[in-house]
Every structure is written in structure tokens, then in C-alpha cells.
């Protein structure tokens, strides 16, 4: 590979997003020592907005400026958290996923200044989160706790916690590790208590469809299990047509013997309705598995639950 080869990587400008880019740069350098990389940071509308994300069109608020820079030729590669990429509509025309990196921890963590666990929190504790998925699941498992809205990147949320705007936080384990704040974790919640969002812990590499040189270069960073799991989860969300206010959780797992499973849940915002589906599939049909689990949830009434939620 020529030493002059340069890959421009576009990403959100938050500390966590830039830490994710550094992982990609490190893995690229290890695989292709002659490649140079340059970071193109952008601040998205989702990063600037402090209100309800639904007012900006939901999760796409964190990706559209990144997509625009890629399509305009200002960058060659975009790095996204899969959980931030809408699955109810296709990728922007002219772009493709080149790889999904090896999956990080998918679990959520409780952050409490006194080190208490979720079960130890007294009634009325203010738990900071703006995630409808977390709010619904807390309503099921710990209805005595009060959820309070809190926005901003993980560092900013920790600052708000320390300033007394909440008594505890729910944050992604992987995110805290990426920014070197694993020391703030009081408890890591099992997925049975807090089922993760679709795409949790997975970084996606997105390229222009016509840029086969970059696609070929970065596709080797991908993890086959992450690809299968993410494909199943995103197909689930696509078939359900969940919007940004839909409490939907899903986790696919590729086993060592090649089997693939997908567990998914749809909640009403108050946690009073919980729909659950869990299926297994063979090693080659991730998208079919995602569709099958979504259909199972739709048969239980998921369409009515999702459509009844304002957005």
C-alpha cells in the first residue's frame, strides 16, 4: 500500500465518538501500516439540541451531518455507533456498510455516587436517563424509582450527576469504557434486567458505495459475528418500523457452534405492556431471523403498541 494513501474519517466530535475513531485508526494502522488517517469531526444537530430528540426526527439527528460529509466527498469513511443509525429507513442512497467491528459490552451500567446497586436505591431516587427503552424497563423492574430526563454526551451527564441534577445515571458500559470512566460504574446490569438497544456495542464503518478501494481496505476490520448479529437486530427494527419514542430492545447472539439467536422486547412507555419474542436460526439467515422475531412481536400486538406512542 503506498505510504501516501490517506483515509479521511468523519465522525461526531464528542469525546466518545473521537475515542471510537481512535479505535478504528489503531486497527487500520495495525492491518495496513502504510495508511495515513485524518479525522474530520462534525457537530451534529443531535449534539447541539438539548430538547426531545423526536423534535429533530429521532436518531437520524446524530448521523445526517456525518452522512452529508461522506456523500459530499469531504471524507472517505464514517464511523457510527450502530444504535444511533435509524433502521426504520434505508441508509442514505450511495452509501453502504463496509464492516461492523467486533462487538463491545452490550450491557447498561448504573452510576451512583454512593456505589449503590439498582436494588439498593431507595424509593424516589432520581435516575437520569432520556432513553425510552431504559425508562420502560425500569418501570417494569423498579417502579418505585423516578426517571428524570438528562441529555448530553457521557462526560456531560456525569457532570450533571455530580452537580445534583440526578441521584444516579444509567449509561452504556461500552461508552464509559471508551472514555476511560469505568471507575464510575456502581453496577453492571444483566441483559435480563435491562435488554440493550438494537446495535448496542457495535461500531459501523460506512463508505460511499462507489468507493470500492476504501471498502476493500476497511472491510477486513469487520467481525463476522458482529455482522450476523447486527443484521438480525436491524432487520427486526426495520420490520417493526419503530420510531425514536418506541421502547424496543433486541439482542442477537452468535454461538460458537454457528447458531444465532435473537431476543427482542417491545414495551409501552409506562412498562405496563411487555411483548417478548426469542427465536433461534441457523448460521446463514440473519435477516430472516430478524424478520421472524419481528413478526412474532407483531402477532402479539406490537404494531398497536408502537403506533399508540406519540412521536
C-alpha positions as CSV (number, residue, x, y, z in Angstrom):
1,X,0.0,0.0,0.0
2,X,1.5,3.4,-0.9
3,X,2.6,5.4,2.1
4,X,0.8,8.5,0.7
5,X,-2.5,6.8,0.9
6,X,-4.9,8.9,3.1
7,X,-8.2,7.9,4.6
8,X,-10.3,10.8,5.9
9,X,-12.6,9.6,8.7
10,X,-15.7,11.6,9.6
11,X,-17.3,11.3,13.0
12,X,-19.3,13.2,15.6
13,X,-17.0,15.5,17.6
14,X,-17.9,14.3,21.1
15,X,-15.1,12.7,23.2
16,X,-16.7,9.3,23.0
17,X,-17.1,9.5,19.2
18,X,-13.5,10.5,18.8
19,X,-12.4,7.7,21.1
20,X,-14.2,5.3,18.7
21,X,-12.4,6.8,15.8
22,X,-9.1,6.2,17.5
23,X,-10.0,2.5,17.8
24,X,-10.6,2.4,14.0
25,X,-7.4,4.3,13.3
26,X,-5.5,1.9,15.5
27,X,-6.9,-1.2,13.9
28,X,-6.3,0.2,10.4
29,X,-2.7,1.0,11.3
30,X,-2.1,-2.5,12.6
31,X,-3.6,-4.0,9.4
32,X,-2.2,-1.5,6.9
33,X,0.9,0.2,8.3
34,X,1.3,2.4,5.3
35,X,-2.1,4.1,5.5
36,X,-2.4,7.6,6.9
37,X,-5.6,8.7,8.5
38,X,-7.1,12.1,9.2
39,X,-10.1,12.9,11.4
40,X,-12.9,15.1,10.1
41,X,-15.0,16.0,13.2
42,X,-18.6,17.3,12.8
43,X,-21.0,18.5,15.4
44,X,-24.5,17.0,14.6
45,X,-27.8,18.6,15.2
46,X,-28.4,15.9,17.9
47,X,-25.3,17.0,19.7
48,X,-26.4,20.7,19.6
49,X,-30.1,20.0,20.6
50,X,-31.0,19.9,24.3
51,X,-34.7,19.0,23.9
52,X,-36.6,16.0,22.9
53,X,-34.9,14.1,20.1
54,X,-38.3,13.4,18.5
55,X,-38.5,17.1,17.5
56,X,-35.4,16.6,15.3
57,X,-36.6,13.4,13.7
58,X,-35.1,11.0,16.3
59,X,-31.8,9.1,16.0
60,X,-31.0,10.4,12.5
61,X,-30.1,13.7,14.3
62,X,-26.8,12.0,15.2
63,X,-26.0,10.8,11.7
64,X,-27.2,13.1,9.0
65,X,-24.3,15.6,9.1
66,X,-21.9,12.7,9.1
67,X,-23.7,11.2,6.1
68,X,-23.6,14.5,4.3
69,X,-19.9,14.9,4.7
70,X,-19.3,11.4,3.4
71,X,-21.6,11.9,0.4
72,X,-20.1,15.3,-0.4
73,X,-16.6,13.7,-0.7
74,X,-15.3,15.6,2.4
75,X,-14.4,12.2,4.0
76,X,-13.9,8.6,2.8
77,X,-15.1,6.7,5.9
78,X,-17.7,7.3,8.6
79,X,-17.7,5.8,12.0
80,X,-21.1,5.4,13.7
81,X,-22.5,3.6,16.8
82,X,-25.0,1.2,15.2
83,X,-27.5,2.1,17.9
84,X,-27.6,5.7,16.6
85,X,-28.3,4.7,13.0
86,X,-32.1,4.6,12.1
87,X,-33.2,1.1,11.0
88,X,-36.7,2.1,10.0
89,X,-35.4,3.5,6.8
90,X,-32.5,2.6,4.5
91,X,-29.0,4.0,4.6
92,X,-28.6,7.2,2.5
93,X,-28.5,6.3,-1.2
94,X,-25.0,5.9,-2.4
95,X,-23.6,4.6,0.9
96,X,-23.1,1.1,2.3
97,X,-21.8,-0.6,5.5
98,X,-18.3,-1.8,4.8
99,X,-17.9,-3.5,8.2
100,X,-19.1,-3.9,11.7
101,X,-16.3,-4.1,14.3
102,X,-16.1,-6.7,17.0
103,X,-18.8,-6.1,19.4
104,X,-18.1,-4.4,22.8
105,X,-20.1,-5.0,26.0
106,X,-23.8,-4.5,25.3
107,X,-24.9,-4.0,28.9
108,X,-26.0,-0.9,30.7
109,X,-24.4,0.4,33.9
110,X,-25.7,2.1,36.9
111,X,-23.7,5.1,38.1
112,X,-24.4,6.1,41.7
113,X,-22.1,8.4,43.7
114,X,-22.5,6.2,46.8
115,X,-21.9,2.9,45.0
116,X,-25.4,1.6,45.5
117,X,-26.8,-1.1,43.2
118,X,-30.2,-0.8,41.4
119,X,-31.9,-2.9,44.0
120,X,-30.5,-0.8,46.8
121,X,-31.7,2.5,45.5
122,X,-34.4,4.0,47.9
123,X,-37.9,4.8,46.5
124,X,-38.0,8.2,44.8
125,X,-34.4,8.1,43.7
126,X,-34.0,10.2,40.6
127,X,-32.4,8.1,37.8
128,X,-31.1,10.3,35.0
129,X,-31.9,8.9,31.5
130,X,-33.7,10.1,28.4
131,X,-33.8,6.6,26.9
132,X,-37.4,5.4,26.4
133,X,-36.1,1.9,26.4
134,X,-34.4,2.3,29.8
135,X,-37.4,4.2,31.3
136,X,-39.9,1.5,30.2
137,X,-37.7,-1.3,31.6
138,X,-37.2,0.5,34.9
139,X,-40.9,0.9,35.1
140,X,-41.2,-2.9,34.9
141,X,-38.4,-3.8,37.3
142,X,-38.2,-0.9,39.7
143,X,-41.4,1.2,39.5
144,X,-40.5,2.9,42.8
145,X,-37.7,4.9,41.1
146,X,-38.2,8.2,39.3
147,X,-36.7,8.7,35.9
148,X,-35.6,12.3,35.1
149,X,-34.6,13.5,31.6
150,X,-30.9,14.0,31.1
151,X,-29.1,14.7,27.8
152,X,-25.6,15.3,26.5
153,X,-22.6,13.1,26.0
154,X,-21.5,10.7,28.7
155,X,-19.0,13.2,30.2
156,X,-21.6,15.9,30.4
157,X,-24.1,13.5,32.0
158,X,-21.5,12.6,34.7
159,X,-21.0,16.4,35.3
160,X,-24.8,16.8,35.7
161,X,-24.9,13.9,38.1
162,X,-22.1,15.5,40.2
163,X,-24.0,18.8,40.1
164,X,-27.0,17.1,41.7
165,X,-29.3,17.1,38.6
166,X,-30.0,13.4,39.2
167,X,-29.2,10.9,42.0
168,X,-28.0,8.2,39.7
169,X,-27.5,7.6,36.0
170,X,-27.9,4.7,33.5
171,X,-25.2,4.7,30.9
172,X,-23.7,2.1,28.4
173,X,-20.8,0.1,29.8
174,X,-19.0,0.3,26.5
175,X,-19.3,4.1,26.3
176,X,-17.9,4.5,29.8
177,X,-15.0,2.2,29.0
178,X,-14.3,4.1,25.7
179,X,-13.9,7.4,27.6
180,X,-11.9,5.8,30.5
181,X,-14.7,6.3,33.1
182,X,-15.3,2.7,34.0
183,X,-14.4,3.7,37.6
184,X,-17.8,5.4,37.9
185,X,-19.7,2.2,37.4
186,X,-21.6,1.0,40.5
187,X,-23.3,-2.0,38.9
188,X,-23.4,-3.6,35.5
189,X,-26.9,-4.7,34.8
190,X,-27.6,-8.1,33.3
191,X,-29.4,-8.1,30.0
192,X,-32.3,-9.9,31.6
193,X,-32.9,-6.7,33.7
194,X,-32.1,-4.2,31.0
195,X,-32.3,-5.5,27.5
196,X,-30.0,-3.5,25.2
197,X,-30.9,-1.4,22.2
198,X,-30.5,-2.7,18.7
199,X,-26.9,-2.4,17.7
200,X,-25.5,-1.9,21.2
201,X,-21.7,-2.1,21.4
202,X,-21.2,-2.2,17.7
203,X,-19.3,0.3,15.6
204,X,-20.2,0.6,11.9
205,X,-17.9,1.6,9.1
206,X,-19.8,3.3,6.3
207,X,-18.4,4.2,2.9
208,X,-19.6,5.6,-0.4
209,X,-20.9,2.7,-2.5
210,X,-18.7,3.6,-5.4
211,X,-15.5,3.9,-3.3
212,X,-14.5,0.2,-3.7
213,X,-10.9,1.0,-2.8
214,X,-11.8,2.2,0.7
215,X,-14.4,-0.6,1.1
216,X,-11.8,-3.2,0.3
217,X,-9.3,-1.6,2.6
218,X,-11.6,-1.4,5.7
219,X,-13.8,-4.4,5.3
220,X,-11.1,-6.6,6.8
221,X,-11.6,-4.9,10.1
222,X,-15.1,-6.4,10.3
223,X,-16.2,-9.2,12.6
224,X,-18.4,-11.9,11.1
225,X,-20.3,-12.5,14.3
226,X,-21.0,-8.7,14.7
227,X,-22.2,-8.6,11.1
228,X,-24.7,-11.5,11.7
229,X,-25.9,-10.2,15.0
230,X,-26.3,-6.6,13.8
231,X,-28.1,-7.7,10.6
232,X,-30.6,-9.7,12.6
233,X,-31.2,-6.8,15.0
234,X,-31.6,-4.1,12.4
235,X,-34.0,-6.2,10.3
236,X,-36.1,-6.7,13.5
237,X,-36.3,-2.9,13.9
238,X,-36.9,-2.3,10.2
239,X,-39.9,-4.7,10.1
240,X,-41.3,-3.3,13.3
241,X,-40.9,0.3,11.9
242,X,-40.1,1.6,15.4
243,X,-39.7,5.3,15.8
244,X,-37.4,7.2,18.2
245,X,-40.0,7.1,21.0
246,X,-40.6,3.4,20.7
247,X,-39.2,1.4,23.7
248,X,-37.8,-1.5,21.7
249,X,-34.9,-3.7,22.8
250,X,-33.1,-6.5,21.0
251,X,-30.1,-8.7,21.3
252,X,-28.8,-11.3,18.8
253,X,-26.1,-13.7,19.9
254,X,-23.9,-15.8,17.6
255,X,-22.8,-19.0,19.3
256,X,-19.5,-20.8,18.8
257,X,-21.3,-23.6,17.0
258,X,-22.7,-21.2,14.4
259,X,-26.2,-20.9,15.8
260,X,-27.8,-17.5,16.0
261,X,-30.5,-16.3,18.5
262,X,-32.4,-13.1,18.8
263,X,-34.3,-12.0,21.8
264,X,-36.5,-8.9,21.4
265,X,-38.9,-6.9,23.5
266,X,-41.4,-4.1,22.8
267,X,-42.7,-2.1,25.7
268,X,-45.4,0.6,26.3
269,X,-43.7,3.7,27.7
270,X,-45.1,3.0,31.2
271,X,-43.9,-0.6,31.2
272,X,-47.4,-2.0,31.7
273,X,-47.3,-3.8,28.3
274,X,-44.3,-6.0,27.6
275,X,-44.1,-8.1,24.5
276,X,-41.4,-10.7,24.2
277,X,-40.0,-13.0,21.5
278,X,-37.0,-15.2,21.4
279,X,-36.0,-17.4,18.4
280,X,-33.0,-19.4,17.1
281,X,-31.9,-19.7,13.5
282,X,-29.2,-21.5,11.5
283,X,-25.9,-19.8,10.7
284,X,-26.8,-18.3,7.3
285,X,-30.1,-16.5,7.7
286,X,-29.7,-13.4,10.0
287,X,-32.2,-11.2,8.2
288,X,-34.8,-14.0,8.1
289,X,-34.3,-14.4,11.9
290,X,-34.9,-10.7,12.4
291,X,-38.0,-10.7,10.3
292,X,-39.3,-13.8,12.1
293,X,-38.9,-12.3,15.6
294,X,-40.5,-9.0,14.4
295,X,-43.5,-10.9,13.0
296,X,-43.8,-12.8,16.3
297,X,-44.0,-9.5,18.1
298,X,-46.4,-8.0,15.6
299,X,-48.7,-11.0,16.2
300,X,-48.7,-10.1,19.9
301,X,-49.8,-6.6,19.1
302,X,-46.5,-4.7,18.7
303,X,-48.0,-2.5,15.9
304,X,-50.7,-1.2,18.1
305,X,-48.3,-0.5,21.0
306,X,-45.8,1.3,18.7
307,X,-48.5,3.3,16.9
308,X,-50.1,4.4,20.1
309,X,-46.9,6.2,21.2
310,X,-46.7,9.9,20.1
311,X,-43.7,10.9,18.0
